[in-house]
Amino acid sequence: MGVAADEAEAPFADLTPLAPLAVRGTPARAEHGPWTRHLWDRLLNAVPVLLMALLAAVTWWLVKNTPVPGEARPKAPPQHVPDAVMHGFSLNSHDREGELLTRLDGDAARHFPDTDTYEIDGPRVRRVDAQGRVLVASARSGLSNGDGSQVRLSGDARVLREAVGADRLEFRGEQLEFFTRTEQLHSSRPVQVLSGRGELQAGSLDYDHLQRVAQFGGRVSGVFRPPGTKAAEPTDGEGAQASGKKK
């Protein structure tokens, strides 16, 4: 029995063709997949750089704040506290030939390193100039610089020029500033001057032993005895200044 050719059908002709199989192992890409992956890759690449920067910052901080062994620390400001106390204090100064010029003695002395000064109990000064003239000074207390070239005498202060080829001359006051090297005497307080010719009081004093010149300020008054007479001759002046030079 024969079958017409147009009626002949291929097997499974009524089945729908299958879609091609997807390649296994290739995941489906999410929306915007390439952009997020690129950003993530950049972040991962930047991690070593960030770690190195952090390590460098920590190292710099450690170096800056770690003390160096043996490094000198800032010294505390000096305090006005004595670093030495001496009894039977004596300080001498000499000329280039070794001759004694000035001797400063005291019952006790305290040295203050912050000012390089000496506080002296019962100071006594003896100064010999080039002509052999002697100046001696004393007081209840004194303040001297480190080399003894400037001594402030306080409390019953006295400076005496001994009578060697000249009249005896003595200065008295509550406070006298004695410059031993230049042999000058200064006081901004009332002073009393005693000599073989009389007595004088003044409000201030500047005396140069080498020049033999004394300048007085403030209220000046005194009693003088002219040579060859015993009569007292009083003088008085308000706000006057007097200066004299003895030969």
C-alpha positions in Angstrom: 0.0 0.0 0.0 1.6 3.3 -1.1 1.6 6.7 0.7 1.6 10.0 -1.1 4.9 12.0 -0.9 3.3 15.3 0.3 1.6 13.4 3.2 4.9 11.9 4.4 6.1 13.6 7.6 9.5 13.5 9.3 9.6 12.0 12.8 9.0 14.5 15.7 8.1 17.2 13.2 5.6 18.6 15.7 8.3 19.3 18.5 9.6 22.8 19.0 13.4 23.2 18.4 15.4 23.5 21.6 17.4 26.7 22.4 21.2 26.4 22.3 22.7 25.4 25.6 24.5 28.1 27.6 28.2 27.6 28.2 28.7 26.0 31.6 31.0 27.7 34.1 30.2 31.3 32.8 28.0 33.1 35.4 25.5 35.6 34.3 26.8 39.2 34.7 24.7 41.4 36.9 23.7 44.8 35.9 26.6 47.3 35.8 29.0 44.4 36.5 32.1 45.8 34.7 32.0 49.2 36.7 31.8 47.7 40.2 34.5 45.1 39.4 36.8 47.9 38.2 36.2 49.9 41.4 36.8 46.9 43.6 40.1 46.1 41.8 41.3 49.7 42.3 40.6 49.5 46.0 42.4 46.2 46.4 45.4 47.7 44.5 45.4 50.7 46.8 45.6 48.7 50.1 49.4 48.2 50.0 50.0 51.9 49.4 47.7 52.9 52.3 49.4 50.4 54.6 52.9 51.8 53.6 51.7 55.4 54.3 50.3 54.3 57.7 53.5 52.6 58.5 55.6 55.6 57.5 53.4 57.9 59.7 53.8 55.6 62.7 57.5 55.4 62.2 57.8 59.3 62.0 55.8 59.7 65.2 58.0 57.1 67.1 61.2 58.8 65.9 60.0 62.2 66.9 58.8 61.2 70.4 61.4 58.6 71.4 64.1 60.2 73.6 67.6 59.8 72.4 69.9 58.1 74.9 72.2 60.6 76.6 70.3 63.6 75.2 70.5 66.6 77.5 67.2 67.6 79.0 66.3 71.3 79.3 67.7 72.7 82.5 65.3 74.0 85.1 65.6 77.8 85.6 68.1 78.5 88.4 66.7 79.4 91.8 68.1 81.9 94.2 69.4 79.2 96.6 73.0 79.1 97.9 75.1 76.3 96.6 77.9 76.9 99.1 78.1 78.3 102.7 81.5 79.3 104.0 82.7 80.4 107.4 85.8 82.5 107.8 85.3 83.7 104.2 88.2 85.4 102.3 88.6 86.5 98.7 91.8 88.1 97.4 92.7 89.8 94.1 96.2 90.4 92.8 97.9 92.5 90.1 99.9 91.1 87.3 103.0 90.9 89.4 101.2 89.0 92.1 101.0 91.8 94.6 97.9 91.8 96.8 95.4 94.6 95.8 92.2 93.8 97.5 91.3 91.4 100.4 87.7 90.8 101.2 87.0 88.9 104.5 83.8 88.0 106.3 82.5 86.0 109.2 80.4 83.9 106.9 79.4 84.0 103.2 76.8 82.3 101.0 77.3 82.0 97.3 74.3 82.2 94.9 75.0 80.6 91.5 72.0 82.3 89.7 73.5 85.7 90.2 77.1 84.8 91.0 77.0 86.9 94.2 78.1 86.5 97.8 76.0 87.5 100.8 78.6 88.2 103.5 78.1 88.6 107.3 80.5 91.1 108.8 82.4 92.0 105.6 85.8 93.7 105.8 87.6 95.1 102.8 91.2 96.3 102.5 92.5 97.9 99.4 96.0 99.1 98.6 96.6 101.4 95.6 99.7 101.9 93.5 100.9 104.8 95.8 100.6 102.6 98.8 97.5 104.4 100.1 95.1 102.1 102.0 91.4 102.0 102.1 89.6 99.8 104.6 85.8 99.2 104.8 83.5 97.3 107.1 79.7 96.8 107.7 77.3 94.5 109.4 76.4 92.8 106.1 77.5 93.0 102.5 76.7 91.8 99.0 79.6 91.2 96.6 79.8 90.1 92.9 81.8 87.0 92.0 85.2 88.6 91.8 84.8 91.1 94.7 85.2 94.2 92.5 81.9 95.6 93.7 80.8 95.4 97.3 77.6 96.8 98.8 78.1 97.5 102.5 74.9 97.8 104.6 74.3 98.5 108.2 76.8 100.9 109.9 78.9 101.0 106.8 82.3 102.6 107.1 85.1 103.3 104.5 88.3 104.8 105.9 91.3 106.2 104.0 94.2 105.8 106.3 96.5 108.8 107.0 99.6 108.0 104.9 100.9 111.3 103.6 97.4 112.8 103.8 94.7 113.6 106.2 92.6 110.8 107.6 89.3 110.6 105.8 86.3 108.5 106.8 82.9 107.9 105.2 79.9 106.6 107.2 76.4 105.7 106.1 73.7 103.1 106.3 74.7 101.9 102.8 77.8 102.4 100.8 78.7 101.0 97.4 82.4 100.3 97.2 84.1 99.6 93.8 87.4 98.1 94.7 89.1 98.2 91.3 88.3 101.8 90.4 88.5 102.8 94.0 85.2 104.7 93.9 82.5 105.1 96.5 78.9 105.8 95.9 75.8 106.2 98.1 72.3 107.5 97.3 71.5 107.7 101.0 72.7 110.2 103.7 76.4 110.0 104.5 78.7 111.5 107.0 82.3 112.5 106.2 84.9 112.9 108.9 88.4 114.3 108.4 91.0 116.1 110.4 89.6 119.4 109.4 85.9 118.9 110.3 82.8 117.0 109.7 80.2 117.0 106.9 76.7 115.5 106.3 75.2 115.1 102.8 72.2 113.4 101.2 74.3 111.5 98.7 77.9 110.8 97.8 80.2 110.1 94.8 83.9 109.8 95.8 86.8 109.0 93.5 89.8 108.0 95.5 92.3 108.1 92.6 91.3 111.6 91.6 90.8 112.6 95.2 87.4 114.2 94.3 84.2 114.0 96.3 80.8 115.2 95.1 77.9 115.6 97.5 74.2 116.0 96.8 71.0 116.7 98.6 71.1 118.7 101.9 74.8 119.4 102.8 75.9 120.8 106.1 79.1 120.7 108.1 81.6 122.1 110.6 85.1 122.9 109.5 88.2 124.1 111.4 90.4 126.4 109.3 94.1 125.6 109.5 95.8 127.3 112.5 92.6 128.0 114.4 90.4 126.1 116.7 87.2 127.9 116.1 84.4 126.0 114.5 82.9 127.4 111.3 79.4 126.0 110.6 78.1 125.8 107.0 74.6 124.8 105.9 72.9 124.5 102.5 69.6 123.2 101.2 69.7 121.2 98.0 73.3 122.2 97.5 76.1 120.3 95.8 79.7 120.5 96.9 82.9 119.1 95.4 86.4 119.3 96.5 89.8 118.2 95.4 92.6 117.7 97.9 96.3 117.6 96.9 
